[in-house]
Amino acid sequence: MKVRRTQPARSGLFVFLAVWMLVISPISAWAAPYAAFVMDARTGEVLHSRNADTRLHPASLTKMMTLYVVFQAVERGEITMDTVITISGNASAEPPSKLGLRKGQKIKLRYLVRAAAVKSANDAATALGEAISGSEAAFARRMTRTAASLGMTRTTFKNAHGLTQTGHMSTARDMSIMGRHMIYDYPQYYNLFSRRTTDAGVREVANTNRRFLGAYKGADGIKTGFTNAAGFNLVSSAERGNERIIATVFGGTSTANRNARIAELLDMGFRRAPSHAPLRKPGKPGYVPADEPIIVAGNNDAPKGAGKVIRLTGAVKTSFRPKMRPGAAAPVLVANATASVLPDDIQNALQAAQVTAGVATAATPDAAVQRPPTARSNDVVLASVKAPVAPEVVTRVSTSGGRHWGVNIGRYGSRYKAEKVLLQTALAEMTTLDGSLRKVVRRPTGFDANFMGMTRDSADLACRRLQARNVTCFMIGP
């Protein structure tokens, strides 16, 4: 008697085919959700949106924020492009894409920036975060704080490179906002994203976006990203004449598919955007270092992960009089000086002062008798006059006391406006700005309003207090 085994064999075939499909098909082709966003970079106007507020995995689009924070730190004097960074074991162990840095290796910060921007190197991104904040976790918190200050309301970062991690999420809209700030806040660094190749210190590296940069007219950036969970992502910007468009794609199924979709979105943007539109650059955010307290007056929607929050629930209702020190005499409080101080009181005070100074007085001013000067004693020896002595040169001791620091509270279109803001700010924050010098510095793009002549500590304190008042402020180093 024969036993039929057709069914088990058929089931095994199905299992084999399913496994084979997983091997030959990119997981991102069917797993990663799609989202798209297009904006006019000049005005921020939305030209197209699809699933733009869905929180998705950003992949290496994350490195835009990593680099933004680095540029911010360089601008504020926390670090320089020539600072030599020692690579940690954590950074060197990051998976590809990477520059191939070794633990203990030393490299200048500028080369790490190039590698992260052009090569999308994960080890370089981690090294940047550790150099700025001491650890990648602290740097990620700073990234999230910076994102909130830019208006990226649905973004949370957990690392500096963008590899998939629980809670590390963003949206197509937020990443477009990030790209726009990168263009206008740090134009001196934006050219990095259009380089086809660059010197990363240890070797020459090629741009992960070079195909699209070479294929689309006017394209000059910005950043690619890929993981299985994210799919093929891209934030791209292109400029034609007076128009600049930013387009973002999440969840492309391949590099070619992603590039084709971005090209369609940019074409749509150029068709819909007006030929002439006013340039309204986004304002740079105020800066509070990661893990520092933020003072939020009556705001219950402070960004999560933003460090400690000190809430001001309202104005002070009762002000108690300070207690006297032990042994101190009770002060005399004068409610109305004109009405309560009598002429006799003034006369008595004058007489007491004259007695203290050694001048004899009578009971009244009319009877006052001036004591004649006492004659010089005969045993006083006068100094003999000698030949002229060369004058002593006294060098003036510096009174700066390390006051080489200052704070900047913004750039304005006219000198008058900058001076007005300086005066208003000085009156509002007299405690920490007392003794500083108000100075307006003309720049090619406007007039900087600065307070100068401060110590580092006083400048830092002043900036924190001003930021608590929602005044944009950053320190200026010597």
Secondary structure as UniProt FT lines:
FT   HELIX           6..24
FT   HELIX           28..31
FT   STRAND          35..40
FT   TURN            41..43
FT   STRAND          46..50
FT   TURN            52..53
FT   HELIX           59..61
FT   HELIX           62..75
FT   TURN            76..77
FT   TURN            81..82
FT   STRAND          84..86
FT   HELIX           89..92
FT   TURN            103..104
FT   STRAND          106..108
FT   HELIX           109..114
FT   HELIX           115..119
FT   HELIX           122..133
FT   HELIX           136..150
FT   TURN            153..154
FT   TURN            166..167
FT   STRAND          169..170
FT   HELIX           172..185
FT   HELIX           187..190
FT   HELIX           191..194
FT   STRAND          197..199
FT   STRAND          204..206
FT   TURN            208..209
FT   HELIX           210..215
FT   TURN            217..218
FT   STRAND          219..227
FT   TURN            228..230
FT   STRAND          231..240
FT   TURN            241..242
FT   STRAND          243..252
FT   HELIX           255..272
FT   TURN            290..291
FT   STRAND          294..297
FT   TURN            304..305
FT   STRAND          309..312
FT   TURN            326..327
FT   HELIX           337..340
FT   HELIX           343..356
FT   TURN            357..358
FT   HELIX           365..367
FT   TURN            378..379
FT   TURN            401..402
FT   STRAND          405..412
FT   HELIX           415..428
FT   HELIX           430..433
FT   TURN            434..435
FT   STRAND          437..443
FT   TURN            444..445
FT   STRAND          446..454
FT   HELIX           456..468
FT   TURN            469..470
FT   STRAND          474..476
//
